[in-house]
Amino acid sequence: MPHSSDSSDSSSYSQSSSSSKQESSDDMRKVQRREKNRIAAQKSRQKQTQKADTLHMESQDLERQNAALRREIKQLSDELKHFSAMLTSHETHCSILHTQSPAPTEVLFTPLPFPQTHISAPCFQH
């Protein structure tokens, strides 16, 4: 009978050994999976930060362009006012304008609005 007790002890030991090996293997897989997940999350955060930085730089660039265009609009508006004033002051002194009939004078000095065409897809003619 002592022999049978040894066999049960050895089978119990082998089951315990294989069970601990399996647990150890499962633990290793968990650790590896957590590590992979940590690295993936870190890459995702870096990518998100890089995208936000890129958008911020693009936004700043567009703000600078917008400010430059607004300055250009102001300059052109001031220039238009200046030339309109010069033209108005010149009208009273211009001998050519006084010799022409009134109808062409009105047409010559009527401010024309800038054409405001709708920008759409380009039209190509073949």
Secondary structure as the mmCIF struct_conf table of DSSP 4:
data_model
#
loop_
_struct_conf.conf_type_id
_struct_conf.id
_struct_conf.beg_label_comp_id
_struct_conf.beg_label_asym_id
_struct_conf.beg_label_seq_id
_struct_conf.end_label_comp_id
_struct_conf.end_label_asym_id
_struct_conf.end_label_seq_id
HELX_RH_AL_P HELX_RH_AL_P1 PRO A 2 GLU A 91
TURN_TY1_P TURN_TY1_P1 THR A 92 HIS A 93
HELX_RH_AL_P HELX_RH_AL_P2 SER A 95 THR A 99
BEND BEND1 GLN A 100 GLN A 100
HELX_RH_AL_P HELX_RH_AL_P3 PRO A 102 PHE A 109
BEND BEND2 THR A 110 THR A 110
HELX_LH_PP_P HELX_LH_PP_P1 PRO A 111 PRO A 115
HELX_LH_PP_P HELX_LH_PP_P2 THR A 117 ILE A 119
BEND BEND3 ALA A 121 ALA A 121
#
